[in-house]
Amino acid sequence: MVGRPMSLTDALQQHFGFAAFRPGQEQAVAAAVDGRDVLVVMPTGAGKSLCYQLPALVRDDLTLVVSPLVSLMQDQVESLGGRAALVNSQQDSASNLAAIEAAREGRASMLYVAPERFGSPGFLDAVRGRVGLFVVDEAHCVSQWGHDFRPDYFRLADAARYLGAKAIIASTATATPQGARDIEARLGR
């Protein structure tokens, strides 16, 4: 468990320049900081990404963010500066290796990857033992009730367990109550 060096509101102000949390954010951030699993269902634009980015910045371990949206991952990595790295098929292998090395050495607090990355030889072993938070962005893709089912998402709970993740954070804007239950069941431990 990671101790809190300052209040969550102070960390929010320091890292993002916001004076207050939006509804639901503080509870999700607190759960993630404390290493508890959490399902974040918020509308697009309501600040879901802050619910895993802020914990990543105050914890001492690596937050692995799994997302199917390369352009969104690139935007988030750029907005976080050197605190985040990205591995994807649109980069050359040297850039991907540098990102993994930054994550492994603790120079990056977050590593963004596509779900298909877990099928790449050696990737899991390259980051194993350092992952604290395992984030499943666009988590509706895990559910048979989601509108964008992707088979690679079914293996994510196994990957999180193999990596020794302390907590799983599932984040989505589109989950019916049935979909939310399915996400929790598929990512549960």
Backbone bond lengths (Angstrom), bond angles and torsions (degrees), N, CA, C in turn:
res aa  C-N    CA-C-N  psi(-1)  N-CA   C-N-CA  omega(-1)  CA-C   N-CA-C  phi
1 M - - - 1.442 - - 1.530 108.78 -
2 V 1.279 115.67 143.80 1.451 121.51 -176.18 1.524 108.65 -105.64
3 G 1.319 117.06 128.56 1.453 120.69 178.60 1.520 111.13 -74.72
4 R 1.307 115.28 157.06 1.456 120.75 179.52 1.518 109.50 -96.27
5 P 1.343 118.73 113.36 1.459 121.51 -178.59 1.525 112.61 -72.80
6 M 1.322 117.15 -20.74 1.456 121.98 -179.75 1.516 106.94 -150.84
7 S 1.317 116.82 170.56 1.457 118.87 178.33 1.524 109.53 -65.95
8 L 1.309 115.77 156.91 1.461 119.63 178.66 1.524 111.00 -64.17
9 T 1.315 116.76 -35.26 1.467 120.01 178.30 1.526 110.40 -66.31
10 D 1.331 117.27 -39.84 1.469 120.03 176.10 1.526 111.13 -64.44
11 A 1.339 116.72 -40.72 1.463 120.45 178.11 1.531 110.42 -65.12
12 L 1.325 116.88 -38.06 1.466 121.59 177.00 1.524 110.44 -60.37
13 Q 1.312 115.58 -45.37 1.472 120.94 179.14 1.528 110.82 -65.10
14 Q 1.319 116.89 -45.78 1.462 121.34 -177.22 1.524 112.40 -64.37
15 H 1.331 117.43 -45.47 1.462 120.55 -173.00 1.522 114.69 -88.21
16 F 1.340 116.98 -28.84 1.459 119.60 -174.56 1.523 114.13 -125.19
17 G 1.334 117.35 -10.52 1.455 120.39 178.09 1.519 114.56 78.29
18 F 1.343 118.10 14.06 1.466 121.75 178.89 1.522 109.69 -96.74
19 A 1.331 116.13 140.99 1.467 120.87 -179.11 1.524 112.51 -83.93
20 A 1.326 117.45 -23.66 1.468 120.32 -176.66 1.523 110.22 -148.73
21 F 1.324 113.73 156.46 1.459 120.68 175.79 1.525 110.10 -79.50
22 R 1.316 115.61 153.89 1.460 121.56 169.48 1.529 107.75 -81.95
23 P 1.328 117.26 163.28 1.477 119.49 -179.42 1.534 112.11 -54.35
24 G 1.332 115.46 131.09 1.452 122.92 177.75 1.518 115.41 87.72
25 Q 1.323 117.68 -20.55 1.463 119.45 -176.26 1.525 112.79 -67.75
26 E 1.309 117.48 -46.84 1.462 119.78 -174.15 1.526 111.60 -61.12
27 Q 1.329 117.67 -40.17 1.463 120.93 179.16 1.531 110.32 -65.18
28 A 1.315 117.08 -42.24 1.469 120.40 179.76 1.529 110.77 -67.19
29 V 1.328 116.97 -42.19 1.467 121.33 178.72 1.529 109.97 -62.56
30 A 1.323 117.16 -45.96 1.468 120.79 -179.42 1.532 110.49 -60.25
31 A 1.337 117.58 -42.85 1.467 120.73 178.82 1.527 110.23 -61.16
32 A 1.311 117.33 -45.01 1.465 120.77 -179.09 1.526 111.48 -66.42
33 V 1.321 117.32 -43.34 1.468 120.58 178.67 1.527 110.00 -59.54
34 D 1.340 115.59 -38.05 1.463 120.34 -179.37 1.530 113.54 -81.32
35 G 1.338 117.29 -1.47 1.457 120.64 177.93 1.513 114.09 78.45
36 R 1.332 116.73 31.58 1.469 121.04 177.37 1.528 109.42 -106.43
37 D 1.320 115.98 144.24 1.462 120.62 175.83 1.522 109.41 -63.14
38 V 1.340 115.64 146.85 1.469 119.19 179.40 1.525 109.37 -151.93
39 L 1.333 115.50 141.99 1.459 122.75 172.82 1.519 106.80 -108.49
40 V 1.334 116.59 120.01 1.462 122.67 -179.33 1.529 107.66 -108.45
41 V 1.333 115.56 114.06 1.459 121.47 176.44 1.521 106.06 -117.69
42 M 1.318 116.07 107.75 1.460 122.63 -179.45 1.519 108.52 -140.09
43 P 1.315 116.80 149.52 1.470 118.82 177.92 1.525 111.71 -62.73
44 T 1.314 115.49 156.74 1.459 120.81 175.22 1.528 108.82 -55.02
45 G 1.329 116.06 132.89 1.459 121.22 179.38 1.512 114.88 87.28
46 A 1.343 117.60 0.81 1.465 120.99 -178.21 1.523 113.40 -89.74
47 G 1.334 118.05 -3.68 1.458 120.18 175.69 1.505 115.85 99.51
48 K 1.334 117.52 32.84 1.469 119.97 178.00 1.520 111.80 -61.21
49 S 1.327 117.51 -41.99 1.468 119.90 -175.17 1.525 111.71 -63.78
50 L 1.313 118.22 -31.32 1.463 120.57 177.15 1.528 110.41 -61.41
51 C 1.334 117.39 -29.32 1.463 122.04 -177.82 1.525 113.09 -65.91
52 Y 1.328 117.66 -18.49 1.464 119.21 173.01 1.526 111.98 -115.80
53 Q 1.323 118.02 -24.74 1.465 119.46 179.77 1.527 111.58 -69.72
54 L 1.317 118.01 -45.33 1.468 119.53 -179.99 1.530 111.50 -62.52
55 P 1.337 119.59 -47.21 1.471 117.84 175.59 1.520 112.90 -57.29
56 A 1.331 116.98 -38.88 1.462 120.08 179.35 1.521 111.38 -60.35
57 L 1.317 116.32 -35.08 1.464 120.14 -176.84 1.524 113.21 -79.17
58 V 1.328 117.88 -19.28 1.469 119.33 179.59 1.525 112.62 -104.65
59 R 1.316 117.77 -10.99 1.469 120.90 176.44 1.530 109.59 -89.15
60 D 1.323 116.01 163.58 1.460 121.21 -178.70 1.522 113.95 -96.83
61 D 1.319 117.43 -3.32 1.453 120.12 -176.93 1.525 110.25 -107.22
62 L 1.313 116.74 -169.72 1.456 122.27 -177.06 1.519 110.79 -96.31
63 T 1.310 116.16 136.82 1.455 122.12 171.26 1.522 107.00 -103.47
64 L 1.319 115.60 118.73 1.461 121.73 178.88 1.522 107.23 -98.25
65 V 1.329 116.81 119.34 1.464 122.12 -176.66 1.523 108.24 -108.17
66 V 1.325 115.94 119.69 1.458 122.39 179.48 1.523 108.26 -103.58
67 S 1.315 116.25 122.15 1.462 120.84 -178.89 1.523 109.58 -145.44
68 P 1.334 117.14 145.78 1.463 119.57 177.23 1.532 112.43 -87.43
69 L 1.317 117.41 -3.07 1.466 121.91 -171.34 1.524 111.26 -105.35
70 V 1.327 116.80 93.59 1.459 121.79 -175.36 1.522 111.70 -59.81
71 S 1.319 118.19 -44.36 1.470 119.39 -178.02 1.527 111.31 -64.66
72 L 1.329 117.99 -37.24 1.467 120.62 176.96 1.525 110.24 -66.54
73 M 1.330 116.83 -41.93 1.465 119.86 178.01 1.522 110.21 -60.81
74 Q 1.328 117.18 -44.39 1.465 120.59 -179.93 1.531 110.90 -61.62
75 D 1.328 117.46 -42.97 1.467 121.08 178.32 1.521 111.17 -61.08
76 Q 1.335 116.50 -44.32 1.462 119.81 -178.88 1.526 111.49 -67.03
77 V 1.311 117.63 -41.53 1.462 120.59 178.42 1.526 110.15 -61.82
78 E 1.310 117.09 -44.03 1.467 120.53 178.46 1.521 111.70 -62.78
79 S 1.331 117.65 -40.26 1.466 120.22 -178.86 1.525 111.94 -69.90
80 L 1.327 117.63 -23.59 1.465 121.38 -179.34 1.525 112.78 -92.71
81 G 1.305 116.84 -1.77 1.465 120.01 178.74 1.512 111.22 63.69
82 G 1.298 117.13 -141.34 1.461 122.44 -176.72 1.505 114.13 -75.92
83 R 1.328 118.28 2.60 1.465 120.60 -178.87 1.519 112.75 -82.60
84 A 1.344 117.09 -7.16 1.459 120.94 -178.75 1.522 109.75 -137.68
85 A 1.331 114.91 153.83 1.465 121.30 178.25 1.527 108.02 -135.23
86 L 1.318 115.02 162.29 1.456 121.43 -174.54 1.523 109.94 -134.28
87 V 1.323 115.59 135.60 1.454 122.40 173.06 1.519 106.37 -119.72
88 N 1.326 116.90 123.45 1.464 119.42 175.75 1.519 110.77 -157.06
89 S 1.313 114.99 168.39 1.462 121.14 -174.74 1.522 113.11 -74.65
90 Q 1.323 118.08 -9.85 1.461 120.86 178.65 1.527 112.39 -86.85
91 Q 1.323 116.72 -7.25 1.468 121.51 177.44 1.526 108.90 -100.08
92 D 1.314 115.81 158.95 1.463 118.33 175.01 1.532 109.56 -76.32
93 S 1.312 115.89 164.50 1.463 120.21 -175.31 1.526 112.51 -62.87
94 A 1.330 117.97 -33.03 1.468 120.28 178.76 1.532 110.91 -64.07
95 S 1.326 117.31 -40.66 1.466 121.14 178.10 1.525 110.61 -65.88
96 N 1.330 116.37 -41.44 1.462 119.61 178.45 1.523 111.34 -65.21
97 L 1.320 117.52 -42.14 1.467 120.21 177.99 1.523 111.28 -64.01
98 A 1.325 117.17 -38.89 1.468 120.99 178.17 1.527 110.56 -64.28
99 A 1.327 117.51 -38.74 1.467 121.17 178.46 1.522 110.91 -65.41
100 I 1.314 116.95 -44.03 1.465 120.87 178.81 1.520 110.31 -64.10
101 E 1.315 116.71 -41.18 1.472 120.49 178.70 1.529 110.89 -63.77
102 A 1.318 118.12 -41.48 1.475 121.33 177.72 1.519 110.42 -61.51
103 A 1.320 116.89 -39.92 1.466 120.68 178.25 1.523 110.86 -68.47
104 R 1.307 116.73 -44.03 1.469 121.02 -178.19 1.530 111.25 -64.69
105 E 1.320 116.77 -37.93 1.467 120.72 -177.61 1.517 113.91 -85.21
106 G 1.337 118.03 -3.95 1.456 120.80 178.30 1.522 114.22 85.93
107 R 1.326 117.66 8.59 1.466 120.02 177.14 1.524 111.57 -78.63
108 A 1.309 117.45 -20.25 1.464 122.89 174.76 1.524 107.78 -118.09
109 S 1.322 116.81 132.30 1.467 121.76 178.42 1.516 111.55 -81.36
110 M 1.345 116.03 -24.24 1.458 121.88 -176.78 1.521 109.91 -132.12
111 L 1.325 114.69 142.19 1.451 121.00 174.00 1.522 107.12 -126.98
112 Y 1.330 115.99 120.02 1.457 122.76 -179.94 1.519 109.32 -96.24
113 V 1.344 116.43 132.17 1.457 122.24 179.43 1.523 109.95 -143.66
114 A 1.323 116.77 157.47 1.462 122.56 172.30 1.524 108.26 -83.87
115 P 1.328 117.70 155.41 1.471 119.40 -178.72 1.521 113.31 -60.74
116 E 1.301 117.15 -28.75 1.463 120.75 179.30 1.523 112.97 -67.50
117 R 1.329 118.14 -17.35 1.467 122.43 -178.61 1.523 111.57 -60.90
118 F 1.332 117.40 -27.53 1.463 120.25 -176.70 1.518 112.48 -69.98
119 G 1.331 117.12 -11.89 1.452 121.33 173.97 1.515 112.94 -89.05
120 S 1.321 117.68 -4.06 1.471 122.01 -179.91 1.525 110.31 -78.39
121 P 1.325 116.99 128.66 1.463 119.78 179.95 1.527 111.83 -55.68
122 G 1.321 115.48 130.60 1.453 121.21 174.14 1.513 115.95 85.84
123 F 1.338 118.59 -13.69 1.465 118.82 -175.81 1.525 112.13 -63.05
124 L 1.321 117.67 -49.49 1.466 120.30 -178.42 1.524 111.71 -58.11
125 D 1.316 116.37 -44.91 1.465 119.59 -179.22 1.526 111.93 -67.46
126 A 1.319 116.87 -27.44 1.466 120.12 -179.43 1.522 112.36 -67.22
127 V 1.344 117.87 -29.50 1.470 119.84 -178.31 1.525 113.02 -114.10
128 R 1.303 117.30 -0.40 1.475 121.37 -177.90 1.528 110.99 -60.49
129 G 1.329 114.70 139.11 1.453 120.85 176.83 1.515 114.16 91.62
130 R 1.296 118.38 -9.77 1.464 121.38 -178.53 1.524 112.57 -112.41
131 V 1.341 117.92 -14.72 1.463 121.93 -173.92 1.521 110.87 -79.03
132 G 1.324 115.21 121.52 1.461 121.24 174.21 1.515 110.92 -97.82
133 L 1.324 115.46 -52.39 1.460 120.87 179.82 1.518 109.59 -110.73
134 F 1.309 115.52 132.20 1.457 122.98 178.30 1.521 106.06 -114.71
135 V 1.324 116.43 109.14 1.461 121.94 -174.39 1.522 109.80 -101.20
136 V 1.319 115.36 129.09 1.460 121.44 174.18 1.526 106.25 -109.61
137 D 1.323 115.80 96.87 1.460 121.03 177.87 1.527 107.93 -82.17
138 E 1.311 116.76 151.43 1.469 121.46 -174.36 1.531 109.22 56.68
139 A 1.339 115.21 45.89 1.468 121.96 -173.17 1.522 113.34 -62.90
140 H 1.311 118.26 -16.57 1.466 118.88 176.19 1.534 110.93 -59.81
141 C 1.327 117.19 -20.68 1.471 121.24 178.60 1.524 111.66 -66.42
142 V 1.328 117.43 -17.16 1.449 123.06 179.30 1.533 110.54 -79.50
143 S 1.303 116.70 -23.34 1.453 122.03 -171.53 1.521 113.05 -93.13
144 Q 1.303 114.55 139.90 1.461 118.89 172.79 1.518 110.35 -66.74
145 W 1.332 117.29 -14.98 1.462 122.27 -179.98 1.520 111.27 -95.84
146 G 1.325 117.52 -1.54 1.462 120.72 178.79 1.518 110.80 -78.85
147 H 1.327 115.99 162.25 1.462 119.62 -177.78 1.529 112.69 -87.46
148 D 1.328 117.38 -4.84 1.468 120.32 -174.31 1.526 110.02 -138.57
149 F 1.330 116.36 51.01 1.459 121.34 -178.05 1.530 111.21 -55.82
150 R 1.345 116.07 133.46 1.465 121.59 176.16 1.527 108.17 -131.67
151 P 1.328 117.32 122.78 1.473 120.60 -176.14 1.526 113.96 -55.71
152 D 1.337 118.64 -34.12 1.466 120.09 -178.79 1.529 112.16 -62.31
153 Y 1.313 117.24 -22.87 1.458 120.55 178.58 1.526 112.15 -67.66
154 F 1.326 118.23 -26.44 1.459 120.28 -178.72 1.519 112.71 -64.41
155 R 1.306 118.44 -23.90 1.466 121.59 -178.01 1.530 113.33 -90.70
156 L 1.322 117.42 -1.55 1.466 119.57 -173.62 1.530 113.44 -67.21
157 A 1.318 118.32 -37.66 1.476 119.25 178.50 1.528 109.90 -62.34
158 D 1.331 116.77 -40.33 1.475 120.13 177.23 1.526 110.44 -63.34
159 A 1.326 116.83 -41.70 1.468 120.52 178.88 1.531 110.56 -62.54
160 A 1.325 116.97 -43.41 1.470 120.59 179.53 1.523 110.73 -60.95
161 R 1.322 116.66 -42.96 1.474 120.09 178.15 1.529 110.82 -63.97
162 Y 1.333 117.29 -45.96 1.458 121.24 -179.39 1.528 111.10 -59.79
163 L 1.327 115.87 -39.28 1.463 120.42 -179.15 1.527 112.74 -74.76
164 G 1.307 117.41 -13.25 1.462 120.68 -178.61 1.513 113.24 77.20
165 A 1.328 117.43 27.87 1.469 121.27 -179.67 1.519 110.42 -58.27
166 K 1.312 115.54 139.62 1.468 121.21 179.37 1.523 111.51 -77.21
167 A 1.340 116.79 -31.88 1.464 120.95 -178.45 1.520 109.95 -152.95
168 I 1.334 114.67 152.09 1.458 121.88 174.09 1.518 107.84 -111.09
169 I 1.315 115.38 130.59 1.459 121.39 175.08 1.526 106.44 -113.82
170 A 1.314 116.58 117.91 1.463 121.97 177.35 1.521 107.04 -104.18
171 S 1.321 116.08 132.06 1.463 121.23 -174.19 1.525 109.86 -132.66
172 T 1.323 116.25 130.99 1.459 120.59 178.72 1.519 111.00 -158.80
173 A 1.305 115.31 155.72 1.463 121.16 174.14 1.522 110.38 -99.03
174 T 1.315 116.57 -14.60 1.460 119.75 -172.68 1.508 111.27 -128.34
175 A 1.318 116.95 91.45 1.461 120.57 175.16 1.524 108.64 -143.88
176 T 1.311 115.49 117.65 1.448 120.80 170.54 1.527 107.10 -69.92
177 P 1.330 118.93 167.08 1.470 118.73 175.18 1.535 112.27 -55.62
178 Q 1.327 117.28 -39.76 1.457 120.87 177.52 1.531 110.88 -65.41
179 G 1.324 116.62 -41.54 1.461 121.17 177.42 1.514 111.66 -63.94
180 A 1.331 117.07 -40.62 1.473 120.85 179.11 1.523 110.72 -63.13
181 R 1.327 116.95 -42.34 1.471 119.58 177.35 1.527 111.13 -63.03
182 D 1.325 115.73 -38.85 1.469 120.04 179.15 1.528 110.98 -66.25
183 I 1.342 117.23 -42.19 1.463 121.13 176.99 1.520 110.53 -59.30
184 E 1.336 116.00 -47.48 1.468 120.14 179.70 1.522 111.34 -60.67
185 A 1.340 117.26 -40.99 1.468 120.57 -179.67 1.526 110.71 -67.81
186 R 1.310 118.03 -41.75 1.464 120.69 -175.78 1.526 112.71 -74.44
187 L 1.337 117.24 -29.16 1.469 120.15 179.97 1.521 112.58 -100.00
188 G 1.336 116.74 -7.13 1.457 120.20 -179.02 1.508 112.44 -65.30
189 R 1.329 113.16 161.68 1.466 117.46 -176.74 1.495 111.23 -114.28
